[in-house]
């Protein structure tokens, strides 16, 4: 089973966005620069890896407004765990932009996902 880390909250700090997870660790994770859509859970999923195993970092709808601000201003985006370890989400802006464009008006992602993406992005 793939490990999944869920972002619980987002904080804008000094020209960067910090996405905080409650459980798990980002220590020794490698950013893969890929974002997928999880229509069933209304979230984006950033892919990281650890020892050739994929780790899914879930970015739920509850943090999308902060993602939009970071995206609009091209601010660096990090995921941080409870111990203060951070992972820079490389390629975040390019991947998110491409994904948003693919989702807009595309019923393959489901009506609710398309509606939520269009309302925020």
N, CA, C and O of each residue as an XYZ file, in Angstrom:
484
protein
N       0.833     -1.178      0.000
C       0.000      0.000      0.000
C       0.883      1.249      0.000
O       1.892      1.308      0.703
N       0.499      2.219     -0.779
C       1.242      3.473     -0.851
C       0.970      4.302      0.402
O      -0.155      4.355      0.899
N       2.017      4.941      0.895
C       1.851      5.814      2.048
C       1.223      7.119      1.584
O       1.580      7.653      0.534
N       0.290      7.627      2.374
C      -0.381      8.875      2.043
C      -0.235      9.841      3.211
O      -0.552      9.505      4.352
N       0.246     11.037      2.918
C       0.374     12.094      3.902
C      -0.670     13.150      3.556
O      -0.734     13.608      2.415
N      -1.481     13.538      4.523
C      -2.537     14.509      4.254
C      -2.189     15.851      4.873
O      -1.862     15.944      6.057
N      -2.265     16.877      4.059
C      -2.043     18.238      4.537
C      -3.247     18.650      5.371
O      -4.388     18.565      4.915
N      -2.985     19.098      6.602
C      -4.056     19.489      7.519
C      -4.321     20.994      7.477
O      -5.453     21.438      7.672
N      -3.266     21.777      7.219
C      -3.445     23.232      7.156
C      -2.329     23.855      6.349
O      -1.291     23.241      6.101
N      -2.566     25.085      5.947
C      -1.591     25.816      5.143
C      -1.316     27.170      5.783
O      -2.239     27.852      6.229
N      -0.046     27.556      5.826
C       0.358     28.837      6.397
C       1.232     29.594      5.408
O       2.210     29.057      4.888
N       0.866     30.855      5.155
C       1.724     31.733      4.362
C       2.691     32.391      5.324
O       2.280     33.060      6.272
N       3.979     32.200      5.079
C       5.004     32.782      5.946
C       6.114     33.362      5.095
O       6.708     32.661      4.275
N       6.395     34.641      5.287
C       7.540     35.278      4.646
C       7.757     34.858      3.203
O       8.822     34.351      2.849
N       6.759     35.066      2.383
C       6.852     34.786      0.952
C       7.067     33.320      0.609
O       7.763     32.996     -0.352
N       6.467     32.437      1.399
C       6.456     31.018      1.071
C       5.200     30.402      1.664
O       4.618     30.933      2.609
N       4.793     29.283      1.099
C       3.632     28.563      1.603
C       4.109     27.287      2.281
O       4.838     26.489      1.692
N       3.685     27.107      3.532
C       4.025     25.904      4.288
C       2.752     25.076      4.440
O       1.774     25.525      5.038
N       2.778     23.873      3.894
C       1.665     22.928      4.015
C       2.016     21.958      5.131
O       3.005     21.230      5.043
N       1.215     21.950      6.166
C       1.523     21.152      7.362
C       0.741     19.848      7.396
O      -0.477     19.824      7.224
N       1.484     18.752      7.625
C       0.850     17.454      7.796
C       0.814     17.133      9.286
O       1.707     17.531     10.034
N      -0.219     16.415      9.714
C      -0.330     16.061     11.126
C       0.424     14.786     11.449
O       1.119     14.700     12.461
N       0.282     13.806     10.589
C       0.897     12.499     10.829
C       1.925     12.195      9.746
O       1.761     12.588      8.590
N       2.977     11.497     10.130
C       3.987     11.093      9.172
C       5.167     12.043      9.162
O       5.220     13.015      9.915
N       6.110     11.735      8.290
C       7.342     12.508      8.211
C       7.707     12.764      6.757
O       7.428     11.947      5.881
N       8.328     13.897      6.515
C       8.838     14.198      5.180
C      10.348     13.988      5.108
O      10.965     14.221      4.068
N      10.942     13.547      6.220
C      12.374     13.294      6.264
C      12.753     12.250      5.219
O      12.123     11.196      5.127
N      13.782     12.547      4.438
C      14.311     11.656      3.403
C      13.373     11.412      2.229
O      13.580     10.470      1.464
N      12.342     12.244      2.069
C      11.493     12.142      0.887
C      12.115     12.940     -0.250
O      12.787     13.945     -0.020
N      11.891     12.494     -1.459
C      12.355     13.192     -2.649
C      11.142     13.680     -3.430
O      10.235     12.901     -3.727
N      11.125     14.960     -3.760
C      10.032     15.534     -4.542
C      10.137     15.028     -5.979
O      11.217     15.035     -6.570
N       9.013     14.590     -6.532
C       8.994     14.039     -7.892
C       8.540     15.054     -8.940
O       8.693     14.819    -10.139
N       7.985     16.178     -8.495
C       7.545     17.190     -9.460
C       6.322     16.788    -10.242
O       6.147     17.223    -11.380
N       5.463     15.959     -9.654
C       4.239     15.533    -10.328
C       3.047     15.752     -9.411
O       3.116     15.495     -8.209
N       1.945     16.234     -9.996
C       0.695     16.413     -9.260
C      -0.415     15.733    -10.038
O      -0.536     15.891    -11.253
N      -1.222     14.975     -9.314
C      -2.378     14.288     -9.891
C      -3.647     14.847     -9.261
O      -3.597     15.552     -8.254
N      -4.777     14.524     -9.865
C      -6.076     14.884     -9.300
C      -6.678     13.660     -8.633
O      -6.602     12.550     -9.160
N      -7.270     13.872     -7.477
C      -8.037     12.835     -6.776
C      -9.462     13.356     -6.681
O      -9.851     13.960     -5.682
N     -10.229     13.117     -7.724
C     -11.592     13.635     -7.802
C     -12.482     13.088     -6.702
O     -13.344     13.804     -6.191
N     -12.288     11.839     -6.331
C     -13.135     11.221     -5.304
C     -13.011     11.936     -3.969
O     -13.987     12.028     -3.224
N     -11.831     12.439     -3.659
C     -11.590     13.108     -2.377
C     -11.416     14.620     -2.508
O     -10.989     15.278     -1.559
N     -11.742     15.170     -3.672
C     -11.574     16.601     -3.944
C     -10.223     17.104     -3.468
O     -10.134     17.999     -2.626
N      -9.183     16.517     -4.017
C      -7.840     16.940     -3.638
C      -6.885     16.793     -4.810
O      -7.155     16.091     -5.785
N      -5.764     17.477     -4.680
C      -4.633     17.263     -5.570
C      -3.677     16.362     -4.810
O      -3.688     16.339     -3.579
N      -2.859     15.628     -5.527
C      -1.912     14.718     -4.893
C      -0.531     14.973     -5.481
O      -0.293     14.743     -6.667
N       0.367     15.450     -4.639
C       1.759     15.643     -5.042
C       2.493     14.331     -4.769
O       2.314     13.721     -3.715
N       3.312     13.905     -5.718
C       4.013     12.626     -5.571
C       5.456     12.854     -5.138
O       6.199     13.633     -5.736
N       5.819     12.149     -4.083
C       7.204     12.121     -3.607
C       7.623     10.653     -3.604
O       6.798      9.768     -3.831
N       8.891     10.400     -3.349
C       9.294      9.001     -3.214
C      10.315      8.852     -2.094
O      10.990      9.796     -1.683
N      10.386      7.612     -1.627
C      11.334      7.249     -0.577
C      11.747      5.814     -0.855
O      10.917      4.905     -0.812
N      13.029      5.608     -1.139
C      13.544      4.263     -1.445
C      12.726      3.576     -2.534
O      12.329      2.420     -2.384
N      12.477      4.288     -3.626
C      11.737      3.774     -4.781
C      10.287      3.428     -4.488
O       9.674      2.679     -5.250
N       9.723      3.946     -3.414
C       8.308      3.766     -3.107
C       7.640      5.129     -3.182
O       8.144      6.107     -2.630
N       6.500      5.190     -3.872
C       5.787      6.453     -3.985
C       5.092      6.811     -2.678
O       4.524      5.958     -1.995
N       5.154      8.097     -2.352
C       4.469      8.661     -1.204
C       3.525      9.721     -1.767
O       3.953     10.615     -2.497
N       2.253      9.619     -1.430
C       1.262     10.570     -1.925
C       0.998     11.643     -0.870
O       0.644     11.331      0.267
N       1.172     12.898     -1.252
C       0.900     14.019     -0.362
C      -0.405     14.655     -0.826
O      -0.463     15.304     -1.870
N      -1.445     14.456     -0.032
C      -2.784     14.912     -0.381
C      -2.971     16.380     -0.026
O      -2.728     16.796      1.107
N      -3.408     17.158     -1.016
C      -3.658     18.587     -0.856
C      -5.168     18.795     -0.982
O      -5.668     19.020     -2.084
N      -5.900     18.724      0.133
C      -7.361     18.765      0.076
C      -7.909     20.138     -0.291
O      -7.212     21.151     -0.223
N      -9.164     20.139     -0.677
C      -9.868     21.360     -1.060
C      -9.728     22.463     -0.011
O      -9.695     23.642     -0.361
N      -9.647     22.100      1.252
C      -9.571     23.085      2.342
C      -8.339     23.992      2.250
O      -8.328     25.056      2.869
N      -7.305     23.607      1.500
C      -6.108     24.459      1.380
C      -5.947     25.056     -0.021
O      -4.935     25.697     -0.306
N      -6.923     24.854     -0.882
C      -6.782     25.337     -2.254
C      -6.681     26.852     -2.361
O      -5.975     27.348     -3.239
N      -7.352     27.598     -1.508
C      -7.253     29.056     -1.625
C      -5.821     29.526     -1.364
O      -5.349     30.469     -2.000
N      -5.126     28.867     -0.424
C      -3.723     29.200     -0.167
C      -2.838     28.736     -1.333
O      -1.878     29.415     -1.695
N      -3.163     27.588     -1.910
C      -2.422     27.120     -3.092
C      -2.548     28.141     -4.219
O      -1.581     28.425     -4.926
N      -3.746     28.685     -4.375
C      -3.990     29.675     -5.431
C      -3.131     30.917     -5.207
O      -2.540     31.439     -6.152
N      -3.057     31.394     -3.963
C      -2.221     32.566     -3.670
C      -0.750     32.288     -3.987
O      -0.075     33.107     -4.611
N      -0.269     31.133     -3.553
C       1.125     30.766     -3.833
C       1.353     30.632     -5.336
O       2.386     31.056     -5.854
N       0.391     30.043     -6.027
C       0.486     29.859     -7.476
C       0.522     31.220     -8.180
O       1.366     31.448     -9.047
N      -0.387     32.116     -7.811
C      -0.454     33.440     -8.454
C       0.825     34.239     -8.264
O       1.233     34.981     -9.158
N       1.461     34.095     -7.108
C       2.659     34.877     -6.787
C       3.956     34.081     -6.958
O       5.043     34.567     -6.645
N       3.822     32.849     -7.461
C       4.984     31.966     -7.700
C       5.855     31.817     -6.447
O       7.083     31.842     -6.518
N       5.189     31.663     -5.308
C       5.909     31.494     -4.044
C       6.361     30.046     -3.890
O       5.677     29.132     -4.350
N       7.500     29.830     -3.252
C       7.943     28.464     -2.981
C       6.922     27.762     -2.081
O       6.329     28.372     -1.191
N       6.734     26.460     -2.338
C       5.774     25.667     -1.572
C       6.525     24.523     -0.903
O       7.299     23.810     -1.541
N       6.282     24.363      0.399
C       6.923     23.322      1.191
C       5.873     22.514      1.944
O       4.801     23.019      2.278
N       6.198     21.259      2.201
C       5.414     20.446      3.121
C       6.274     20.285      4.366
O       7.463     19.978      4.280
N       5.650     20.499      5.536
C       6.370     20.392      6.806
C       5.656     19.393      7.708
O       4.428     19.318      7.727
N       6.450     18.626      8.457
C       5.866     17.678      9.406
C       5.910     18.258     10.817
O       6.404     19.366     11.025
N       5.401     17.515     11.766
C       5.303     17.989     13.156
C       6.665     18.245     13.790
O       6.765     19.012     14.748
N       7.721     17.610     13.264
C       9.064     17.801     13.813
C       9.804     18.970     13.165
O      10.945     19.265     13.520
N       9.144     19.631     12.213
C       9.753     20.786     11.574
C      10.563     20.467     10.326
O      11.148     21.368      9.725
N      10.605     19.199      9.928
C      11.289     18.842      8.678
C      10.469     19.388      7.514
O       9.239     19.412      7.566
N      11.165     19.830      6.459
C      10.472     20.407      5.298
C      10.916     19.747      4.006
O      12.054     19.300      3.862
N       9.981     19.704      3.079
C      10.249     19.203      1.734
C       9.770     20.251      0.739
O       8.595     20.617      0.736
N      10.680     20.735     -0.108
C      10.305     21.673     -1.162
C       9.590     20.905     -2.263
O      10.082     19.878     -2.732
N       8.424     21.404     -2.675
C       7.663     20.739     -3.737
C       8.124     21.299     -5.082
O       7.577     22.272     -5.602
N       9.132     20.654     -5.612
C       9.741     21.084     -6.876
C       8.741     20.943     -8.022
O       7.945     20.004     -8.059
N       8.798     21.887     -8.948
C       7.942     21.846    -10.127
C       6.477     22.085     -9.821
O       5.618     21.834    -10.667
N       6.181     22.565     -8.626
C       4.802     22.697     -8.165
C       3.961     23.585     -9.084
O       2.879     23.182     -9.510
N       4.443     24.771     -9.386
C       3.647     25.739    -10.147
C       3.355     25.259    -11.564
O       2.234     25.402    -12.050
N       4.348     24.697    -12.220
C       4.155     24.209    -13.584
C       3.153     23.062    -13.601
O       2.240     23.038    -14.426
N       3.327     22.123    -12.696
C       2.439     20.957    -12.639
C       1.009     21.354    -12.279
O       0.056     20.871    -12.890
N       0.861     22.229    -11.291
C      -0.476     22.647    -10.885
C      -1.160     23.392    -12.028
O      -2.339     23.165    -12.297
N      -0.442     24.264    -12.688
C      -1.005     25.002    -13.825
C      -1.489     24.075    -14.920
O      -2.588     24.253    -15.444
N      -0.677     23.084    -15.274
C      -1.068     22.116    -16.303
C      -2.294     21.320    -15.883
O      -3.203     21.096    -16.682
N      -2.315     20.893    -14.621
C      -3.437     20.100    -14.128
C      -4.722     20.918    -14.120
O      -5.774     20.426    -14.528
N      -4.643     22.148    -13.665
C      -5.826     23.018    -13.642
C      -6.384     23.191    -15.046
O      -7.596     23.112    -15.248
N      -5.518     23.424    -16.005
C      -5.972     23.576    -17.393
C      -6.634     22.303    -17.910
O      -7.602     22.378    -18.666
N      -6.134     21.151    -17.518
C      -6.733     19.886    -17.935
C      -8.091     19.652    -17.296
O      -8.968     19.042    -17.907
N      -8.271     20.131    -16.078
C      -9.519     19.895    -15.343
C     -10.632     20.833    -15.807
O     -11.789     20.421    -15.891
N     -10.298     22.078    -16.106
C     -11.322     23.065    -16.499
C     -12.180     22.539    -17.639
O     -11.680     22.216    -18.717
N     -13.488     22.458    -17.380
C     -14.438     22.052    -18.408
C     -14.361     20.594    -18.810
O     -15.014     20.192    -19.774
N     -13.584     19.789    -18.101
C     -13.386     18.385    -18.467
C     -14.200     17.487    -17.531
O     -13.801     17.241    -16.393
N     -15.331     17.007    -18.018
C     -16.241     16.211    -17.192
C     -15.652     14.869    -16.764
O     -16.226     14.192    -15.911
N     -14.522     14.475    -17.339
C     -13.880     13.223    -16.914
C     -13.437     13.271    -15.453
O     -13.263     12.228    -14.824
N     -13.255     14.475    -14.910
C     -12.839     14.632    -13.524
C     -14.025     14.675    -12.559
O     -13.841     14.713    -11.342
N     -15.231     14.668    -13.105
C     -16.434     14.744    -12.278
C     -16.878     16.183    -12.113
O     -16.060     17.099    -12.034
N     -18.187     16.366    -12.064
C     -18.750     17.720    -11.983
C     -18.264     18.496    -10.771
O     -17.917     19.673    -10.879
N     -18.238     17.838     -9.617
C     -17.861     18.552     -8.395
C     -16.408     19.015     -8.442
O     -16.106     20.143     -8.051
N     -15.512     18.162     -8.915
C     -14.083     18.530     -9.016
C     -13.913     19.698     -9.971
O     -13.199     20.654     -9.668
N     -14.569     19.624    -11.130
C     -14.456     20.698    -12.124
C     -15.005     22.002    -11.540
O     -14.385     23.055    -11.687
N     -16.144     21.939    -10.891
C     -16.766     23.122    -10.304
C     -15.865     23.748     -9.234
O     -15.689     24.967     -9.217
N     -15.301     22.942     -8.352
C     -14.438     23.461     -7.283
C     -13.163     24.078     -7.851
O     -12.739     25.145     -7.408
N     -12.552     23.412     -8.826
C     -11.338     23.949     -9.451
C     -11.637     25.278    -10.139
O     -10.895     26.247     -9.981
N     -12.733     25.317    -10.906
C     -13.084     26.541    -11.614
C     -13.433     27.678    -10.652
O     -13.178     28.842    -10.964
N     -13.998     27.370     -9.511
C     -14.376     28.421     -8.565
C     -13.172     29.032     -7.859
O     -13.222     30.192     -7.449
N     -12.095     28.273     -7.711
C     -10.925     28.809     -6.998
C      -9.814     29.247     -7.950
O      -9.186     30.286     -7.749
N      -9.581     28.448     -8.985
C      -8.471     28.758     -9.889
C      -8.952     29.410    -11.172
O      -8.142     29.734    -12.040
